[in-house]
Amino acid sequence: MQWIQPLETLPSGDTRDIGGKGAALHRLWAGRIRVPKTLCVTTRAYRDFVNHAGLREKIYLELSRKEFAEMRWEEIWDAAQRLRLLFLRSSLPLEMASSMRQAITQAFGERMMVVRSSSPEEDLSGHSFAGLHASYTHLQGCEDVMHHIRLVWASLWSDAALLYRQELGLDALTSTMAVLVQEMIPGQVSGICFTRDPTGLECGVIEAVHGMNPPLVDGKITPDRRMIDTATGAVIEHRAPASRKQWQQPTATAGAAPLSALPDFLQDQPPLTPAQVDRLWTTAVRVAAMAAAPQDIEWTFDKEELVLLQARPITTVSRPAEGDNRSWYLSLHRSLENLLELRRRIEEEWIPRMRQTADEVADIDPGALDDADLAAEIRRRWEINQHWTAIYWEDFIPFAHGMRLFGQVYNETMVPDDPYEFMLLLRHQDLISVRRNRQLADLAAAVRQRPQRARALERGDFNALDAAFRERLDAFVLRYGDLSCPVTGAVECAPDTGALANILLEMATLPETVPTNGGDLPSAALEAAFLDACPAGSMEDCRQLLSLARSSYRLRDDDNILLGAIEARLIAAAQEGRKRSRDNSAGLSEVLAELGLDTADHAPRAKAGAPPPAVSERQITGQPAGPGLVRGRARVIVEHSDIAQFKRGEIIVCDGVDPNMTFVMPLAAGIVERRGGMLIHGAIIAREYGLPCVTGVADATTRITTGQTITVDGYLGIVTIGEK
């Protein structure tokens, strides 16, 4: 089997050579149904490329850092990003590149092309990888096409594809990928046809739009939708969209045409004529019979001629098993348009209302209420907290995908050495936690200036502090809390720990000038280079995506503190209620018990359990999340109160850093986390402070003990235990 062959010269439609999509197209061509002119880049080309570039060992290393079933979705995304960049940074073998150039030039010349994935596992009955592997349209020239062939190969290792292979029990390490290179058909009417409704209804479905198909597939345009009687082919129902305002004009120029206004004469005209509906449905039924299975068909009309772009079996979506969060994770992948709307809602609606709500609730002193009113206020605050927690999961968490989308686009555009170089363009967004830490640094400087303040803090005698400093300290506590709670803004969660005093005293030992970030980095130069490299006509999209990513980066850290300001008010009311319930206030006790607030249970971040098996290795592996190398004393954080004892120069070891505990970062020398991911809170704050960071270290808080000397290698993702 050659590396690249025309569809019509293939000896058979063997999925092992040309993948499921290629085999389906070969079957259509053999059945004399028009398909686009197609070249097949065979699975042999993929295997030879991977072996030539030495990628097989690197893929194995990436997927062996941690048991796949134990990886969090952030860790899977990180691994996918690193693998994707390996493909982009590897060159095709010279002979293969020459063969591809010759075949592509001979077949298409300067015409527009499409590149589609065709995995052997793809589009087979029972397996639907629809949308998981990459396809690219509006490509021109050999180099552009060959670059996107590597992107399609890399999509074999996308986070979504890895998750789906796990679900099907497929071995990711033995998977291969064929690629289809097709002529771009500038259809005047395009759409999707299902020979059986995938939702389970006993009918067929035809969706159609004016112009080309990508906006329909991407969900940017609402189609005309016809329900078809599968027995007679008659139209049961035609659901027209509320309006037909936009389309992607048929074009043969490089780069996808942006959505534009649909001409007036087409706005009141359904895309398909009755004759075209009949012809399309008749062809679709024939395709289903040839495949012996209901089909999902992508089609277009090139003038009056019907062209089938691809066909695949319809699979029934299975219900996920209890505790399986993969569907939820995949729902976090959002389009640029969806993310821009999320940003508008979060910044213009949710954040102002969250702050207003927190301020309004803070104006009510729980201590001034009688028992009945306090019980009602506790319930009200609990309901408010539940409301905002739901919004947090519905909007704030998905908005974090803005960073990931930018990272993917940046890496495809710039092909950097470091898969996380894009993070340099997102830093220094004036995070709330960093502003809090600057205020702590200012307070620590004031302690450093007057030794009597340090002595008062050492004794825990706040009344001995001078009025000016006490006023500043009280203002800090009012806004950010006393640092004893795992919720920013709350106070007295762990009395007698003296968290705030201890942290101020420790920070006062730092030099007079303390950097609050990683220093100057060439972000301006990187930004200019990225924008210069954006495809023609896409500059505004690139600017929007960068701005969106910066907002997403900032909110990824700020959102917990904003939500914490509301939760802190609930904690304050519950603390007052528990104090009174000890004096036999039955009404308060009932409300607290009903809402699960009857104990001040700030659960440890690492659940207690059997210790892990004894390990002899000195090195434990995680994921590199913050560049740098440091050796120092470990401080293991199991409960929030452990942070109060943190000392300058220690390395924080924890289940997971969150913004409510990052006040120790100016003191820290490095970070080790059990939770994994390059874009989790610990990794973000590590980049802000220039700290070496390794995430995804299994059993970090049980393998490492406070006081041990450890070495953190943030370049390779390795933690070494011991002096040597």
N, C-alpha and C positions, 0 to 999 in steps of 0.2 A: 504494500500500500504506500503510495506516494504521500508527500507532505501536504500537497494542495492539488485538487483535481476539480474539473467541472462536474456538476451534478450529473449531467447526462452521460458521462464516460465512466461513472462508477459501475463496477460489476454487479453490485447489489446494494440494497439499503440496509446493510448490517449496522446495527446501533453501536457495536463495539468499535467500529471505525469512524462513523460520522455522527454518532449520537442520536438521541430520540427525535429531535427536531429535524435533523438532516434526513433520517430515515422516513419521516412523515412526508417531507417535501419530495423525496425520491419516489415515494408511492404515488403522490399526486401527479408528478411529471410522467411517470409510467402510465398513469390512467388518462393521459392527454388533457389534464386540467392545467390551465396556464398558471405558472408560478414565476417569480422574478428570476432573471438570469442569475445563477448561483455558482460560486466556487466553494468547495468544502475543504477547510483546513482540518486534516484528520487528527485523530487521537495520537497517532504516531508522532506528529509534529510536537504535540504537547509533551509527550514522554521524552523525546529527544532534546527538546529545549530544557526541560527540568534537569535532565542528567548532565547536559553540557554546562549549565550554569551552576551545578552543584547545589541545587535547591532542595533536593529530596532530604538531605541530612538536616538542612536548616528548618524545613517544615516539621520534621520529626522533633527537633529540639524545641520549637515553639509550642507544639502540641503536647510536649512531655513535661513542661514546667510544672504542671499540676494536673490531677485527674480531671478530665473534661467535665464529668458529672458534678464536680465540686466547684467549678469555675462560675463566678458571678457573671452577669451579662456584660458588665463593664470590662471584665478581664477577657471575655471572648471577643469583644469589639477591639480591644487593644491588640490581641494576637492577630486578628484579621488585618488590622492596619499595618502591622509589621510585615506580615506575609505579602500583602498587596504591594508594598514598596519594594520588597525583594524582587518581585516579578518585573516591576517597572524599571528597576536599576540594572537588570540583567539583559544583555544583548542576545539577539538571535544568532545561532551559528551562521557563519558567512555563507555557506552553501545554501542553507535554508532561506536566509534573507534574499539571496539572489534568485532562488526558485520562486519565491513568493512575489517579488517585484515583477518578474517576467510574466507570471500567470495573471496577476492583477492588471498590469498594463495591457496585456493582450486582450483580456476579457472586457475591461471597462474603459480603458483610456482615461479621459478626464471627466467621465460621468460621475454623478453623485452615487455614493454607496452606503449600504447599511451593514453593520457587523452584528451578528446574533450568536448567542451561546447555543451549544448543542451537546450537552453532557449525555453520555450513554445511559445515565439514570434518569434523564430529564424526559418529560412528556411520555413516559411509559404508563400503561394502565396501572392505577394504584399509586403512582408517584407523580406529584405535580410540583415542579420547581418554579412554577410561574412567578415571575417577578423577583426571584431570588438570585438568579444569575444575570449578568449584565448584557444589554444590547445597546447599540449606539447608531444613531441615524445622521444623515447629512454630512458624510465624510467624503473627502476628496483627496486623491493622490496616494501613492503607495506608502509613504512614510506615515501619514495620518492613519491609514488603515492598519498598518503593522503595529503602531503604538496601541491602537484600540484592540487588536487581537490579544496583546499581552494583558490589557485590562480585563478582557473577557476571561482569559485563563485565570487571572488573579481572583475573579469573582467566584471561582470554585471555592475560595477560602474566605468568603464574606461571612460575617457573624451569622446572618440569617441562614445561609447555606449550611454552615457547620451545625447549627441547631437542628435543622431539618434532617440532616444525615444522622444525627444522634437519634432523632425520633424514629427514623426508619430502620435503625440498626445497621447502617451502611458504614463501611470502613473508609474514613476520610483519606487515609494515607494511600489507599489504592485507587482512589477516584481519578478520572481523567476528564479531558474536555476537548471536544471538537468545536470548530467555529465555522459559521456560515458567513460568507461575504456575498452580498447581493446588490443588484442594481436598485437604486432608490426610485420607486414609482411615484411620480407626483400626481396622485389620484385626486379627482374632483369631489368624490364622495367616498367615505371610508367608514369602517366600523368593525363590530364584533358580531358573530353569530354563534349561538349555543343551540345545538340540535335537541337539547333537553335543558330545561331551566335548572341551573346548578343549585337553586334553593329548594328543589324537590317538587315543584309544581309540574303537573303533567302537560307541559306545553314547551314549544321552542321560543327562543328570544332572538330578535335582531335589533341591534343598537347601531345608529348611523349618525354621522355628522357631516356637514359640508367641509371640504378640504381634506387635510391629511390626518392620519390616525394618532400620532403621539399625544396631542392634548386630551383625547378621549381616554387613552390607556393610562395617562398620568392623572386623570380625574379633574382636569382643568376646565372641561366643557361638558355640559349635560346633554346627552344625546336624545334624539327621537328614539322611542322604544316601542317595538311591536311584539305582541305576544302571538305566537303561531300555533294553530291546531296541528299537532303532529300527524294526525290521521289524514287530514284533507289538504294541509298547507294553507288553509284560509287564515286571514288575519282576524284574531279574536278581539284584539284591542290595540289601539294606537295611542300611546301617551306622548304627546308633544311636550317639549320643555316649556317652562314659563316664558322664555324668550330665546331667540337665536340671534345672539349679538356678536359673537366672535368666531373666528376660525383661524386655522393655520393654512395660509395660502399655498397651493401647489407651487413648488419652486424647484429649480434645478441648480440653484446656486449654493456655494459652500456655506455651512452654518444653517441651523434651523431658523426658519422665519418666525419672528415673534407673533404672538396672538395679535390679531388686528380686527378692526370692525368688519363684520360681514356686510357685503353690499346690500343695499336696501331691497333690491329685487329678489334676494334669496331669503330674507328674514321671515317672510310669510310662506315660504315654500319648503315642504318636507324634503330632506336630502334625497330620498329614494322615490322613484316612480313605482306604481303598482307592478309594472312589467319587470323592473329591476328586483323588486321584492320576490316575485315568483322565480326569477332566474337564480337569484342568490339562494333561496330556500331549496330549490331543486338540486342545485350543486352541493349544498351542505348535506342533504340527505344522502346523496351519492357518496360523499366523502366518509360519512359515518358508516355506510354499508361496507366501503372498502376497508375501513379500519376495524370493523366489527365492534364498534364502541361509540357512544355519544361523543360529539366533538365540540371543542371550543376553537372557533376559526376566526383569524384576523384577515380582513379582506379590504380591497379598494377597487374602485372603478376607474380605469385609465381610459378616459373618454367613455366609450360605450362597452369596453371590454372588461369583464370581471377578472381580477387577479387575486389569487389566494396567497397571502404573505406567509402564513404559517397555520398549522392545525395541530391540536393536541387533544388527548382524551380529557373528558370532564371527570374530575374526581370529587367525591363527597368529602366535605371537610369534617373530620372526626372531632368529637368533643374531647378536649384535653383532660388528662387524668387529674384527679384532685391533687393540688399542690404543684402542678405543672404550670409555671409562669411564662413559658416561652411565647405563647400568643400575646400575653400582655407586653412582654419585652418588644416583640416585633411591631406592636402598635405604636411604640415610641418613635419609630422611624417616620419622620414627617417631611413633607415637601417644603420648599422655601416659602411658598405662598401661605401654607398652614402655619409655619413658624412665625412669619411676619404678623399674621392675625393674632397668634398667641401673645406675641410681644406687645402688640397694641393693647390687648385686653389686660395683660399683667401690669404693664407700666402705667396705663391710663385709668384703669378701673380697680384692679385688685390691690395693688400696693397702697394707693391713697386711702382706700377703704379699710385696709388692714391697720394702717397707722391711726386712722381716725377711730376705729373700733377700740384699739388698745388704749388710746388716750381717754376715750369716753369711759371705759371700764375702770381705768386707773383713778378716775375722779371720785369713785365710790369707795369709801373706806370700809372694808368688811368689819373692822372693830367697832364701828359706830352703829351697826345694825343690830336689831334684836334677833332672837333665835329664828323666828319665823321668816323674817326678811332675809336673814343670812342664808337659810336653807333655800329660799327662792333664788337668791343671788348666785349661790353655788351651782344650782341647776342651770340658770341662765348662762353662766360663764362656761359650763360644760358644753351646752348646746352651741354656743358661739365657737368654742374651740373645735368641736366636731365639724361644724360648717366649714371653717377655714382649712382644717386638715383635709377634708374632701376636695376642696378647690386646689390645694397644694398637690395632691396626687393626680388630679385631673388635668391641670394646666402647667404647674411649675415643673413637675418632673419631666413631662414630655418636652418642655422648652429646652431642657439640657441637651437635646439632640442638635440644637443649633451649633454647638461647638464641634460635634462629631461630623456634621454635614460639611462645615467649613474645613475641618481637617482632611476629609476625604478629597474635597475639591482642590485644596492647596497641594496635597501630595501628588494628585494626578497632574496638576499644572506645573509644579516646580520640580518634582522628583528629587527631593532633598536626601542627603545622607541620613539624617535623623528623622524618623517618622513623626516625631513630636515637635519639629521645628516650628510648626504653625502656632504652638503655644506661646512663642515669643511675641507674637503679634497681639496676644490677648491679655498679657500681664498688665499689672498696675492700673486696675480699673477702680481704684479707691473703694475697696471692699469695706463693708461695715466692720468686719472683724479687724481689719488693718487699722481703721480709724480708732477703734477701741484700744488697740495695742499702742497706738501713738499717744493716746491719753494716758495709758498706764506708764509709758516711758516718761511722759512729762511729770507725772506724779512721782515716779521713782527718782527723777532728777531733783525734784524738790526735797525728797528725803535725803538724797546725797548731799544737798547743800546745807542742811541743818541736822546735825547728829542727834539733837534732842527728839526729832521726829522719829528717827530710827529706833531710839531707845523706847519711846512710847509704843511703837508698833511691836517691838520685841516682847513687851510686857502685855500686849493686847489691851492697853489702856487708851482707848480712842478719846476719852475725855481729856487726856493730857495734851492732846494735839492743839496747836494754835488755831484760832478761829478761821484764818484765811485758808489754811491747808484743809481743815475739817470741812469747810464749805465745798471745796473742790472735790474732796473725797465723797461727800454725801451726794453731790451732783452725779458723780460717776456711778455710784451704787444705784441711784434712782433710775439711771438710763440703762445700765448694763448688769445690775445685780452685784452680789458680793462674791461671785466666783465660786460659791460653794455648791451651786446647783448645775445639773446638766441641761438647764434651760436658761438662756441669756435673759437677764432681767429679774429672775427670781432671787430670793434671799433666804438665808437660814435653813437651807436643806440639810446641812450637816454642821450644826453648831459645834463650837470648840475646835474646829479645824483651823480657823484663822487663815483661810485661803488667801484672801486679799492682802492681808498683812505680810504673809510669807512670800507671796509673789513680788510685792513691792520691795521687800527687803532684798530679795535675790536679784531683782532687776537693778537695784541701786548699786550692786557690785560691778555692773557692766561699765565699760568706758563711757566717758561723757557723751561722745557722739556714737549713736547706735544706728546702723543702717536698718531700715525697715523693709527693704526689698533686696533682690539679688544683684542690684547694681545696674549700671548702664548696659543695655544690650542693643544691638543694631536693628531694633524693630522698625524704625523708619525706613531703613534701606531695604529690609525684607518686604515691607508693605509696598514700596515703590516697585520692587522687582515683581511681586505677585500681580499687581495691577497692570504692569507692562506686559505680562505674559498672558493676560486674559484673552480669550478668543475675540476676534473682531465682532463688535456689536454687543459684547457681553460685559462691558466695563461697569455699567450701572448695576447689573446683577452681582458682580464681584464686590462692588462697594457695599451693596445691601447685605450680602452674605457676611462680609467682615464685620460690619456694624452689628449685625444680628448675633454673630458669634461672641463679640465682646459683651453684649448685653447678657447672653446666655451664660458666659463665664462668670460675670459678676453676680447674677442671680443664683448660680449654682452654690455660691457661698452665702449670699445674703439671705436666701429664702428661709433657711432654718432660723436665723436671728429674727426675721420679721414675724414668722409664725411663733417663735419663742416668746415674743413680747406679749402675745395674746395668752399663750399657755401659762406664762408667769403670773398673770392676773388670776387664773383659775387656781394655781398653786397657792397663792396668797389667801384666797377665800377658803380653800380646803384646809390650810394650816390653821386658820382661825376656827373653822368648824370642828376640827379634831381636838383643839385645845378645849373648846366648850363641851364637846361630847364626853370628855373625861369627867365633867361635872354633871353627868347624867342628863344631858339634853337629848331625849329620845328622838325628837323630830330630826335633829341634825344627824344623829347616828344612822337613822334609816336612809336619809338622802345620800350620805357619804358611802354607805355600804352598797346602795343601789347603783351608784355611779362608779364604784370601784376606787373610791378615794378615801377609804377608811384607814389606810395605812400610808405612811410617807415612804412608799417603796420606790426608790429610784434604783431600778434593777441594775446589777452589774452588766457591763457590755459584753462580757464573755460568760456564757452559761457554765455553771459548775458541772463537772462530770468526771468520768474516769480519766485519769491522766493518760496521755498518749504513750505508746510503747517507747521504751528507752531507745535513744538513737545515739549512734557512735559518731556520726559524721559531724565535723565542725562547721561545715558549710551547709546552709539551707537556702533554697532557691525560691525567688519570687519574681516579680516583674519590675524592671527599671522604671521609676516614675519621677525621679528628680536627679539630674546629673551631679556627680561629685563622689568623693571618697572620704570617709571619716572613721576614726576609731574613738570610742569613748565608753563611758559607763552607762549601762542600760537602766532605764526607769520604766518598769512595767506598770501600765495603768489598767486595772481591772474594774475598779469603781471610780466614779468621778472624783470622789474625795481624795483619791491617791494623787491627783494632780497637785494638790496643795503643797506636797513635799518635794516638788520638782526643783532640781538644782541646776545652776548654770553649767552648760557644757554637756549635759546628759543627752542620751538618745532616747526619744520617746518610743515605747513599744506598746502597741494597743490593738484592740480588735478593729477599731476604725476611728479616725480623727473626724470630728465634726466641728462646725464653726463655734460651738459653745465651749470648746476646750482649747481653742487655738491661741489663747492669751499667753501660753507658755512658749510659743514659737520664737520670740526674741531671745529666749534663754537656751533653746534646743540646739544641738549640734547635728541632729539627723532624725529621721522618722522611719519606723518599721511598722507595717500594718498587716493584719491578717486579711482584711478585705482587699480586693484587688481592683485595679483600674487606674488609668492615667488621668482621668478627669473626675475622680472622686475628690472630696474635700481635702484630704491629706495631701494628695498630689498637687492640687491647686495652691494650697498655702505653702507647700515646700518650694514651689517655683517662685512664689512671691518673695520668700526669704532666702532663696538660693541654697536650700538645704538638700543634702543627699537623701534620697527617699527610695525605699523598696516596698512595694505593696504586694498583696497576694501571697504572703508567707504563711503557709498552713501552720496552725497551732503556735503562732508566734508568742502568745502570752503564756504558754505553758512550757515551750522549749527553752525560752529565755527567762532568766530571773533577774530581779532588780539587783544591781551591784556588779553583775557580770560585765566584763569588757567585751564589746562586740565591734566588728568592723562592718560598715555599711557601704557597699559598692553600688551606687546609684546608676552607674553606667551599664553594668552587666546584670543587675538585679540579684545580687548575692549578698547574704549576711553570714559573716564568719564569727563563730563563738569562741572566745578565748583570747589570750594575750598575743599569741603568735599568728 
